[in-house]
Amino acid sequence: MALSSPYVTICFFLLLVMLLCSSTAQTQRNISVGSSLIASKNKNLLWESSSGDFAFGFQQIGKGGFLLAIWFNKIPEKTIVWSANDGHLVQEGSKVELTKLGLVLNDHKGNEVWSPAVADVAYGAVLDTGNLVLANNNKTNLWESFNEPTDTLLVGETLSQNKKLVARYSETNYSSGRFHFILQSDGDLKLYTRSFPRDTPYFAYWDIKTENEGFQLIFNQSGYIYLEAKNGTILNMLSSIGNAAQDFYQRAILEYDGVFRQYVYPKKNGGNSSGWSMAWTQSSTSIPSNICQSMLGLLGSGACGYNSYCVIGIDQKPNCHCPTGYTFIDPNDKMKGCIQTFEAQSCDEDSGDVDNFKIISMENTDWSLSQEFEYFEGVTEDWCRKSCLDDCFCLIAIFRGIECYKKRSPFSNGRIDPTFAGKALIKVRVRNSTSMTGGANSNTKDQSTLVLIGSILLSSSAFINVLQLAAFLFVLFRFSQKSKVNKQNTFIPEINLQIFTYAKLEKATNGFKELLGKGAFASVFKGVLSFDDIQCLVAVKKLEHMVKENEQEFKAEVTAIGRTNHKNLVQLIGFCNEGQHRLLIYEYMRNGSLASFLFGPSNKPKWYQRMNIALGIARGLFYLHEECSTQILHCDIKPQNILLDDSYTARISDFGLAKMLKTDQTRTTTGIRGTKGYVAPEWFRNMPVTVKVDVYSYGILLLELICCRKNVEEYVEDDAQMILADWAYDCYAGGKLDFLVDNDDEASQDMKRVEKYVMVALWCIQEDPSLRPTMKKVILMLEGTIEVSVPPDPASFISSI
């Protein structure tokens, strides 16, 4: 029987509704409670949106670990748009699970590290917008990633009042960086620099000026980003070009350089496209359009860090550079700024050091917020040049028209700007000039060198110290095995060392997984510990074979060394004395040992770096010998026991062979200690030893730094070159010092300093200990404060070892 027309219409309508409902249901793939993902190299372990455009899961970041994140899933770049856990990585085997209390991220040890605070979760879903949502049985969203953005906005996402984007730290480090993009509670939209360690805005370098008006920032389906008032009025368009969401993947990101940019990616060519293309706003390609200029007039280092200058590229990205005479603190992170590579000018008027400097001119260059200490008007450029050259405090002068601004370090907010009608006059040391000379003003010279060395101290790090042996036994003395240490963040008042539980150190080292080094009595592992909510890399030394010694003697030794605090010494942080476990915790040194730096397969270290390292080691030894309450002999100075921090500053490590001298004692008797080739002759003659054994070892090490080779080289064309100390003296006596720095252009242009440093080294390795200088005198000679007399033949004892 044929159906009447009304029935056909109703059936068709019901069928259409069912299809629409079915289609709607299929737009979302629900994630059920109890579902979980494991961090692994299996790229198929993820939760996708229904279209597959977005995915949520663990993405491996280099070799450092896994990031719990959301990313564009259909393009080869797998570009990340959101991350959990403040961008911190977790290890393989970590797990994220959807529970009734929300998402829970546990590390590979099962410890919870992140979870949004919600309850009564029925399911989760990754939407086709890139939004991750958690909902209850009423389909009400309890939590969503769009409400907690990281550094990126997606189409359909809004930024409401008091919400912000936080730039990542670097291209590959997703933890919080230096910049905020925030819609304030007063409706104003601003870009801020971020203060450390507090997570608060510092100063604004871009301001849209919509106080009492702005309500929300919208990224709509047409690809436009605009600020909207509460009544729906568009206050400001941040995008001048729109791109339909059905044709392009789109994102807007506050990048690690502090610039907010919008990118698009063609969907139809998504699998074959070479990368993101830029489509941006207000006739410029970024906000701000020129961050180099936007930082002007504000406190802080500027866009590129202290002592550097910023140049905007054709891609609207800031490029950071160092002026002549300066180099990057970290070539891998140029935004950290630059350091001076030459010795500062002496302020002793009789030194004649002014003749060792020259001025280099840089057009259209300014450091607007450097420390200006003098200003002159109605002067010429030549007058400004001479005024800076004659002034030991002046490092840069800015000349503009008839104005001269003299500045001292550090310089901030540097930039090259074609619209700036002026120039920078940069004072640098002539390459072949000697180091600071003169006699009266030694304090000024010491401070100048300290500024150079101290300015490159930035980080944390280090390891290796059998002093650890002493520290352990002191702990044993203080705390008997009857009272196992269970408290954390506890200190011993006498030495201010922190006590750690074994469980905490096991967790910090990921089960003692990454071995840094191994010796006869201990193994050193890399670890991460939190101090006041700041994660720091540490080196954990696990003592494996204990030697029974007099506990009172070692208690005194550890107490003294625990009190040491010097920029050229590795810092002992704490220890563990729990049951059978004996561990010591040190700073972690990212750049490893001087031996690896000096003798490794990479290019020869720079001459100025080697000289700075030589001075740093000398200062560290002087501190141990003369500035500690109890004099300390290191007894094993060698390249393997000199570590380099992030800025390649020398840090003396391994006090395992250290010997203490009381204040009324100048020498001690002990068995042979040290390493072949660096051991002073008196060790082999069963003579009492003094601080001069360290001076001898330093002399050998100084020759290695000068020549950039080991003290003993068995495979050389000329047998006369086999033993460095003998060869160095022969070259010095024969007037052929240039042989020692052959193929080293920088050293070859600084032969006066090469000669002086070789002479100092030859004095240090004199066979007669009484002829060797103290470390204080070594420093004064290296700096040029006192003259270096002609050294006699050291009659090197190395050849008979």
C-alpha positions in Angstrom: 0.0 0.0 0.0 1.3 3.3 -1.0 2.1 5.8 1.8 0.4 9.2 1.6 2.5 12.3 1.0 2.4 13.6 4.7 3.7 10.2 6.0 6.6 10.3 3.4 7.5 13.8 4.5 7.5 12.9 8.2 9.6 9.7 7.6 12.1 11.7 5.5 12.3 14.3 8.3 12.9 11.7 11.0 15.5 10.0 8.9 17.3 13.3 8.3 17.2 14.1 12.1 18.7 10.6 12.8 21.4 11.1 10.3 22.2 14.5 11.8 22.3 13.1 15.3 24.5 10.3 14.1 26.8 12.7 12.4 27.0 14.9 15.5 27.8 11.9 17.7 30.6 10.9 15.3 32.3 14.3 15.6 33.7 13.3 19.0 35.6 10.3 20.1 35.0 9.9 23.8 37.8 8.6 26.1 36.4 6.4 28.8 37.5 6.6 32.5 40.3 4.1 33.1 42.0 4.7 29.7 45.7 5.4 29.8 48.7 6.1 27.7 52.3 5.1 28.3 55.3 7.3 27.3 57.2 5.2 24.8 58.7 5.4 21.3 55.6 3.8 19.9 54.0 6.7 18.0 50.7 4.9 17.8 49.9 5.3 21.5 47.7 8.5 21.4 44.2 9.8 21.6 43.0 11.4 18.4 40.2 13.8 17.5 37.5 12.3 15.3 39.0 13.9 12.2 42.5 12.9 13.2 43.7 16.5 12.8 44.8 16.6 16.5 46.2 14.1 18.9 47.0 14.0 22.6 49.7 11.9 24.1 53.4 11.7 24.8 55.7 13.2 22.2 59.4 12.5 22.4 61.5 15.6 22.6 65.1 14.9 21.4 66.8 12.5 23.7 65.7 14.3 26.8 62.4 12.6 27.5 58.7 12.9 26.7 56.2 15.8 26.7 52.6 15.2 27.5 51.0 17.4 24.8 48.4 18.1 22.0 49.7 18.5 18.5 48.7 18.7 14.8 48.6 15.1 13.8 48.3 15.1 10.1 51.4 17.1 9.2 54.9 15.6 9.4 56.1 18.3 11.8 53.6 17.2 14.5 53.6 20.8 15.8 52.8 21.0 19.5 50.1 23.5 20.5 49.6 22.7 24.2 51.5 20.9 26.9 50.9 19.7 30.4 53.1 19.8 33.5 54.4 23.3 32.8 56.3 21.9 29.8 58.5 19.7 31.9 59.5 16.4 30.4 59.0 12.9 31.9 60.9 9.7 31.3 60.0 6.7 29.2 57.5 4.5 31.1 55.6 7.5 32.5 51.8 7.2 32.4 48.7 9.4 31.9 45.4 8.0 33.0 41.8 9.3 32.8 40.2 8.9 36.2 37.0 10.1 37.8 39.2 12.9 39.3 40.5 13.9 35.9 43.7 13.3 34.1 46.6 12.0 36.2 50.2 12.1 35.0 52.5 9.8 36.9 56.3 9.6 36.2 58.1 6.3 35.5 58.3 5.7 39.2 54.6 6.0 39.7 54.7 9.4 41.4 52.0 11.9 40.5 53.5 15.0 38.8 50.5 16.7 37.3 46.7 16.6 37.5 44.0 19.2 36.8 41.7 19.5 39.9 38.3 18.2 38.8 35.8 15.6 40.1 33.0 13.4 38.7 34.5 13.0 35.3 32.5 10.6 33.0 34.7 10.8 29.9 37.2 12.9 28.0 37.6 13.9 24.3 40.1 15.5 22.0 37.9 17.8 19.8 38.5 18.7 16.2 39.3 22.2 17.4 42.4 20.9 19.3 40.6 21.4 22.6 41.0 18.6 25.2 37.9 18.4 27.4 36.8 16.4 30.5 33.0 16.2 31.0 30.5 14.7 33.4 27.4 12.6 32.6 25.4 15.8 31.8 27.9 16.5 29.0 29.1 19.6 30.9 32.7 20.4 30.4 34.5 20.3 33.8 37.9 21.2 32.4 39.3 22.0 29.0 42.8 22.8 27.7 41.5 26.0 26.0 41.0 27.4 29.5 44.6 26.7 30.4 46.6 27.7 27.2 50.4 27.4 27.1 52.0 29.5 24.3 49.5 28.9 21.5 46.0 30.0 20.4 43.9 27.8 17.9 40.9 28.6 15.8 37.8 28.8 18.0 39.9 29.6 21.1 39.5 32.8 23.1 41.7 34.5 25.6 39.6 36.0 28.4 40.5 38.5 31.1 43.4 37.4 33.4 44.3 34.6 31.0 47.7 34.6 29.4 50.1 32.8 27.0 53.6 32.1 28.3 56.4 31.7 25.8 58.5 28.6 26.0 62.1 28.8 27.2 63.7 27.9 23.8 62.9 26.3 20.5 63.1 22.8 22.1 62.6 23.6 25.8 58.8 23.8 26.5 59.1 25.0 30.1 58.2 28.6 30.9 60.3 31.3 29.3 60.9 35.1 29.5 57.6 36.5 28.1 53.8 36.8 28.8 50.9 37.7 26.5 48.1 38.7 28.8 44.6 40.2 28.7 44.5 42.0 32.0 41.5 42.4 34.3 41.3 46.0 33.2 40.8 44.9 29.6 44.2 46.0 28.3 46.1 43.5 26.2 49.9 43.6 26.7 53.2 41.8 26.1 55.3 41.6 29.2 58.7 40.3 30.1 58.5 37.7 32.9 60.3 38.1 36.1 62.3 35.2 37.5 62.0 33.3 39.7 58.5 34.8 40.4 56.0 34.1 37.7 54.8 37.7 37.5 54.9 40.3 34.7 57.9 42.6 34.9 57.4 45.4 32.3 55.3 45.8 29.1 57.1 46.1 25.8 53.8 46.2 23.7 50.5 47.6 24.7 47.3 47.7 22.7 45.9 50.4 25.1 42.3 49.2 25.6 41.9 49.9 29.3 38.3 49.4 30.6 37.3 48.1 27.2 38.8 44.7 26.3 36.7 41.7 27.2 38.1 38.7 25.2 40.6 38.0 22.4 39.0 35.8 19.7 40.5 33.6 17.0 37.6 33.0 14.7 36.8 30.5 12.0 37.9 32.9 9.2 41.4 33.1 10.7 41.1 36.6 12.1 42.3 37.4 15.6 40.7 40.4 17.2 40.0 42.0 20.6 36.3 42.3 21.4 34.4 44.4 23.9 31.8 43.0 26.2 29.0 44.3 23.9 30.5 42.5 21.0 32.2 45.5 19.4 35.5 44.7 17.7 38.1 47.0 19.3 41.2 46.0 17.5 42.1 43.6 14.7 45.3 41.8 15.2 45.1 40.0 11.8 44.9 41.8 8.5 44.5 38.6 6.5 42.0 35.9 7.0 42.3 32.2 6.1 39.3 29.9 6.1 39.6 27.1 8.8 38.4 24.5 6.3 41.4 25.2 4.0 44.2 25.8 6.5 45.5 24.6 9.8 46.2 27.7 11.9 47.9 28.7 15.1 49.0 31.9 16.8 51.9 31.6 19.2 54.0 33.7 21.5 57.4 32.5 20.5 60.4 32.1 22.8 61.9 35.4 21.3 58.9 37.4 22.7 57.1 37.9 19.5 53.4 37.0 18.9 53.0 35.5 15.4 50.2 33.8 13.4 50.9 30.8 11.1 48.9 28.9 8.5 49.4 25.5 6.9 47.5 24.3 3.8 45.3 21.3 4.6 45.1 19.9 1.1 48.9 19.8 1.0 49.4 19.0 4.6 51.4 15.9 4.1 53.8 17.4 1.6 54.1 21.0 2.7 57.6 22.2 3.6 56.4 24.1 6.7 54.3 26.8 8.1 53.7 30.0 6.2 53.2 33.4 7.9 50.1 35.6 7.6 50.1 38.4 10.1 48.7 41.8 11.1 48.8 45.5 10.8 51.1 45.6 7.7 53.8 43.8 9.7 54.5 40.2 10.2 54.7 40.1 14.0 53.6 41.8 17.2 55.6 43.8 18.0 56.8 44.5 14.5 60.4 45.3 15.7 61.1 43.9 19.2 64.6 45.3 19.0 63.1 48.8 19.2 60.1 47.9 21.5 62.5 47.1 24.4 63.9 50.6 24.4 63.5 52.7 27.5 62.8 49.8 29.7 64.7 48.1 32.5 66.4 44.8 31.9 68.8 43.4 29.3 66.7 44.0 26.2 65.7 41.5 23.5 69.1 39.9 23.3 70.7 39.9 26.7 73.4 42.1 28.2 76.4 43.2 26.2 74.8 42.2 22.9 72.9 44.0 20.2 69.7 43.2 18.3 69.1 43.3 14.6 65.7 42.6 13.1 65.8 40.2 10.3 63.7 40.2 7.1 61.6 37.5 8.7 60.8 40.0 11.5 62.8 37.8 14.0 65.5 39.3 16.2 69.0 38.3 15.5 71.4 38.6 18.4 75.1 39.6 17.9 78.1 40.4 20.1 80.2 43.5 19.4 83.9 43.2 18.7 85.8 42.0 21.8 82.8 40.1 23.2 81.5 36.5 22.7 78.3 34.7 23.5 77.9 33.3 27.0 76.1 30.3 25.5 76.4 29.9 21.7 73.3 27.7 21.8 71.2 30.3 23.5 72.3 33.7 22.2 69.6 35.5 24.1 71.7 35.1 27.3 74.0 37.8 26.1 77.7 38.3 25.7 80.9 38.5 27.8 84.0 40.5 27.4 87.0 38.5 26.0 89.8 40.8 26.9 91.4 42.0 30.1 90.0 45.3 31.4 92.0 48.4 31.3 94.2 49.3 34.2 93.3 52.4 36.1 96.9 53.0 37.1 97.8 56.2 35.2 101.5 55.2 35.2 100.8 51.8 33.6 100.6 53.1 30.1 97.8 50.6 29.5 95.8 53.1 27.6 98.1 52.5 24.6 96.9 48.9 24.5 93.4 49.9 23.5 91.7 51.2 20.4 88.2 52.3 19.4 86.0 50.4 16.9 83.1 52.4 15.4 79.6 50.9 14.8 77.2 53.1 12.8 73.5 53.4 13.7 74.2 51.4 16.9 73.0 52.3 20.4 72.8 50.7 23.9 70.0 52.9 25.3 70.0 51.7 28.8 73.6 51.0 29.6 75.1 52.4 32.7 75.8 56.0 31.6 78.2 57.6 34.1 79.1 60.7 32.1 77.5 63.0 29.5 79.0 65.8 27.5 77.4 68.2 25.1 79.1 70.4 22.4 81.9 68.0 21.7 83.4 66.3 18.6 83.6 62.6 17.8 87.4 62.7 18.2 87.0 64.2 21.6 84.5 61.5 22.6 86.8 58.8 21.4 89.8 60.1 23.3 87.7 60.6 26.5 86.6 57.0 26.4 90.1 55.7 25.7 91.6 57.7 28.6 88.9 56.6 31.0 89.5 53.1 32.5 85.8 52.8 33.4 84.5 53.6 29.9 83.9 50.6 27.7 81.5 52.1 25.1 80.7 55.7 24.2 77.6 56.7 22.2 78.2 59.7 20.0 75.3 61.5 18.4 75.5 64.9 16.8 77.4 66.9 19.4 76.6 64.6 22.4 78.8 62.0 24.0 77.5 59.3 26.4 80.1 57.3 28.3 79.0 53.9 29.5 80.2 51.0 31.6 79.3 47.3 31.6 76.9 45.6 31.5 75.3 47.2 28.4 71.6 46.7 27.8 69.0 47.2 25.1 71.6 47.2 22.3 70.3 47.4 18.7 71.3 48.5 15.2 68.6 50.9 13.9 69.0 52.8 10.6 66.9 55.6 12.0 69.3 56.2 14.8 71.6 59.1 13.7 74.5 58.1 15.9 77.2 55.6 16.4 78.7 53.4 19.1 82.4 53.8 19.9 83.6 50.4 21.3 86.8 50.2 23.3 88.8 46.9 22.8 92.2 45.8 23.7 94.7 45.5 20.9 95.1 41.8 20.2 98.9 41.6 20.6 99.1 43.8 23.7 100.1 42.5 27.1 97.8 42.0 30.0 97.4 44.6 32.7 100.7 46.0 33.8 101.9 48.3 36.5 102.5 48.0 40.2 100.4 50.2 42.5 96.8 49.3 41.8 96.7 45.6 42.3 93.3 45.7 43.9 91.8 47.3 40.8 93.4 44.7 38.6 92.2 41.9 40.7 88.7 43.2 40.6 88.8 43.7 36.9 89.8 40.1 36.4 87.1 39.0 38.8 84.5 41.0 36.8 85.6 39.1 33.7 85.6 35.7 35.3 82.6 36.4 37.6 80.4 37.7 34.7 80.5 34.2 33.1 79.3 32.4 36.2 75.7 31.4 35.4 74.7 28.1 36.2 74.8 25.2 38.4 76.8 22.0 38.1 79.6 19.6 39.0 80.9 16.4 40.4 83.8 14.2 41.5 85.2 14.7 44.9 86.5 12.0 47.1 86.3 14.7 49.7 83.1 12.9 49.6 84.9 10.2 51.4 85.6 12.7 54.2 82.0 14.1 54.1 80.6 10.6 54.4 82.7 9.7 57.5 81.8 13.0 59.1 78.2 12.2 58.6 78.9 8.8 60.1 80.4 10.5 63.1 77.5 12.9 63.5 74.7 10.4 63.0 75.1 6.9 64.1 73.5 4.1 62.1 70.9 3.7 64.8 69.2 6.9 63.6 68.6 6.5 59.9 68.1 9.8 58.1 64.5 10.2 57.0 64.2 14.0 57.1 64.7 16.1 54.0 65.9 19.7 53.7 67.8 19.4 56.9 71.1 21.1 57.4 74.2 20.5 59.6 74.9 23.9 61.2 78.6 23.5 61.2 79.0 23.0 57.5 75.6 24.0 56.0 75.2 20.8 54.1 71.8 19.3 53.2 70.9 15.8 54.1 69.0 13.6 51.5 67.3 10.3 51.8 68.4 7.5 49.6 65.0 7.2 48.1 65.1 10.9 47.0 68.4 10.5 45.4 67.4 7.3 43.7 64.4 9.2 42.2 66.5 12.2 41.3 68.9 10.0 39.3 66.2 7.9 37.7 67.4 4.8 39.5 71.1 5.8 39.0 70.6 5.5 35.3 72.9 8.1 33.7 76.6 7.4 34.6 78.8 10.4 34.4 82.1 8.8 35.6 83.4 5.9 37.5 86.5 5.6 39.8 88.0 3.1 42.1 85.9 4.1 45.0 82.8 5.7 43.6 80.5 6.2 40.6 79.0 9.6 39.7 75.5 9.9 38.3 73.5 12.7 36.8 70.4 13.8 38.7 67.7 16.4 39.1 66.7 17.9 42.5 64.2 20.6 43.4 65.3 23.5 45.6 62.5 25.9 46.5 60.5 24.6 43.5 63.4 25.2 41.1 64.8 22.1 39.4 68.5 21.9 39.4 70.9 19.4 37.8 73.3 17.7 40.2 76.0 15.1 40.2 75.4 12.4 42.8 78.5 10.5 43.8 77.8 7.0 45.2 80.6 5.7 47.3 81.2 2.0 46.8 84.4 1.1 48.7 85.0 2.8 52.0 88.4 3.1 53.6 88.5 3.1 57.4 90.4 6.2 58.6 90.5 8.2 61.8 87.0 9.7 62.1 88.2 12.8 64.0 90.6 13.7 61.3 88.1 13.4 58.5 85.4 15.2 60.5 87.8 18.2 60.7 88.5 17.9 57.0 84.9 17.7 55.9 83.9 20.5 58.2 86.6 22.8 56.7 85.8 21.9 53.1 82.1 22.1 53.7 82.6 25.8 54.7 84.5 26.6 51.5 82.7 28.9 49.1 84.5 30.2 46.0 83.5 30.6 42.4 86.5 28.5 41.2 85.6 25.5 43.5 83.0 22.9 42.9 80.3 23.2 45.6 79.3 20.3 47.8 75.6 20.5 48.3 74.8 17.7 50.6 75.0 14.0 51.4 73.2 10.8 52.3 74.1 8.6 55.2 71.3 6.0 55.4 71.9 2.4 56.3 74.6 1.1 54.0 74.2 4.0 51.6 76.9 6.7 51.4 76.3 9.4 48.7 77.5 13.0 48.1 75.7 15.6 46.0 77.5 18.2 44.0 76.8 20.9 41.4 76.5 19.5 37.9 79.1 20.8 35.4 77.6 20.8 31.9 80.9 21.3 30.1 82.7 18.4 31.7 86.4 18.4 32.5 89.2 20.6 31.3 90.8 17.4 30.0 87.9 16.8 27.6 87.8 20.5 26.6 91.6 20.8 26.1 92.5 17.5 24.5 89.1 16.5 23.0 88.6 15.9 19.3 86.8 19.2 18.7 88.5 22.4 17.7 91.3 23.9 19.8 89.8 26.1 22.6 90.2 29.8 22.2 93.4 31.5 23.6 91.4 33.9 25.8 89.4 31.0 27.2 92.5 29.1 28.1 94.0 32.2 29.8 90.8 32.8 31.8 90.7 29.2 32.9 94.4 29.5 34.0 93.6 32.5 36.2 90.5 30.8 37.6 92.4 27.8 38.7 95.1 30.0 40.2 92.5 31.9 42.2 90.9 28.7 43.4 94.2 27.3 44.7 95.0 30.6 46.3 91.7 30.4 48.2 92.5 26.9 49.4 96.0 27.8 50.4 95.6 31.2 52.0 92.0 32.2 52.5 90.4 29.1 54.2 90.3 29.0 58.0 92.2 25.7 57.7 94.8 25.6 54.9 94.0 22.9 52.3 96.4 21.1 50.0 94.6 19.7 47.0 97.4 17.3 46.1 96.0 16.2 42.7 95.7 19.2 40.4 95.3 17.9 36.8 93.0 18.6 33.9 90.7 15.8 34.9 90.0 17.4 38.2 89.2 20.8 36.8 85.6 21.1 35.7 83.9 23.7 33.5 80.6 25.2 34.3 78.1 26.6 31.7 80.3 29.6 31.0 83.5 27.6 30.9 84.6 29.0 34.2 87.2 26.7 35.9 86.0 24.9 39.0 88.5 22.8 41.0 87.1 19.4 42.0 88.1 16.2 43.7 89.3 16.9 47.1 89.7 13.2 47.7 93.4 13.5 48.1 93.3 16.8 50.0 95.4 17.3 53.1 94.6 19.7 55.8 97.2 22.0 57.5 96.5 23.7 60.8 97.0 27.4 61.1 100.4 26.9 62.9 101.6 24.2 60.5 103.3 24.8 57.2 104.1 21.3 56.1 102.9 17.7 56.5 104.3 14.2 55.9 102.2 11.6 54.0 102.5 8.9 51.4 102.7 9.7 47.7 99.5 11.3 46.4 98.6 12.6 43.0 98.9 11.6 39.4 102.0 10.7 37.3 103.3 13.7 35.4 101.8 16.2 37.8 103.5 15.1 41.0 106.1 17.3 42.6 109.6 15.8 43.2 109.4 16.0 47.0 106.7 13.3 47.0 109.3 10.8 45.7 111.9 11.8 48.2 109.8 11.1 51.2 110.1 14.8 52.2 107.5 16.8 54.1 105.1 18.4 51.6 103.7 21.9 51.6 101.3 24.0 49.4 104.2 24.1 46.9 103.2 20.6 45.6 100.0 22.2 44.3 102.1 25.0 42.7 104.2 22.4 40.9 101.1 20.7 39.5 99.7 24.0 38.5 102.8 24.8 36.6 102.5 21.7 34.5 98.8 22.4 33.9 99.6 26.0 32.9 102.0 24.7 30.2 99.2 22.4 28.9 96.9 25.3 28.7 99.4 27.5 26.9 100.3 24.7 24.3 96.9 23.0 24.2 98.6 19.6 24.5 99.2 16.9 27.2 102.3 17.1 29.4 103.6 13.8 28.0 103.1 12.9 24.3 104.7 9.6 23.4 104.0 9.8 19.7 105.7 12.9 18.4 108.0 13.4 15.4 110.8 15.0 17.6 111.7 13.2 20.8 112.6 16.6 22.3 109.0 17.4 22.4 107.8 14.3 24.2 108.0 15.9 27.7 106.3 19.3 27.7 108.2 20.8 30.6 111.6 20.0 29.1 110.5 21.2 25.6 109.0 24.4 27.0 112.2 25.4 28.8 114.3 24.6 25.7 112.0 26.8 23.5 112.2 29.6 26.1 116.0 29.4 26.5 116.4 29.1 22.7 114.1 32.0 21.9 111.7 29.8 20.0 108.5 30.2 22.1 106.5 30.5 18.9 107.1 26.7 18.4 104.9 26.1 21.5 101.9 27.9 20.0 102.3 26.8 16.4 99.0 26.8 14.4 97.4 29.0 17.1 96.8 32.3 15.4 95.3 34.0 18.5 98.2 33.0 20.8 100.8 33.8 18.1 99.5 37.4 18.0 99.9 37.7 21.8 103.5 36.5 22.2 104.3 38.9 25.0 101.7 37.1 27.2 102.7 33.7 25.9 106.3 34.5 27.1 105.1 35.8 30.5 102.9 32.7 31.1 105.6 30.3 30.1 108.0 32.0 32.5 105.5 31.8 35.3 105.0 28.1 34.6 108.8 27.5 34.6 109.0 29.1 38.0 106.2 26.9 39.3 107.9 23.6 38.3 111.3 24.4 39.9 112.6 21.2 41.5 113.5 23.1 44.6 110.2 23.8 46.4 111.6 27.0 48.0 112.1 28.5 44.5 108.4 28.1 43.5 106.2 31.1 44.0 103.1 31.1 46.1 99.8 31.1 44.3 99.2 34.7 45.3 102.4 35.6 43.6 101.5 33.5 40.6 98.3 35.5 40.2 100.1 38.8 40.5 102.6 37.7 37.8 99.9 36.5 35.4 98.0 39.7 35.7 101.2 41.8 35.2 101.0 43.4 38.7 104.6 42.3 39.3 107.4 41.6 36.9 108.4 38.0 36.1 112.1 37.5 36.5 114.1 35.1 34.3 113.5 31.5 35.5 116.4 29.0 35.9 116.3 25.6 34.3 113.7 23.7 36.4 115.7 20.5 36.0 112.3 18.7 35.4 111.9 15.6 37.5 109.3 14.3 35.1 111.8 12.5 33.0 112.9 10.3 35.9 109.4 9.3 37.0 
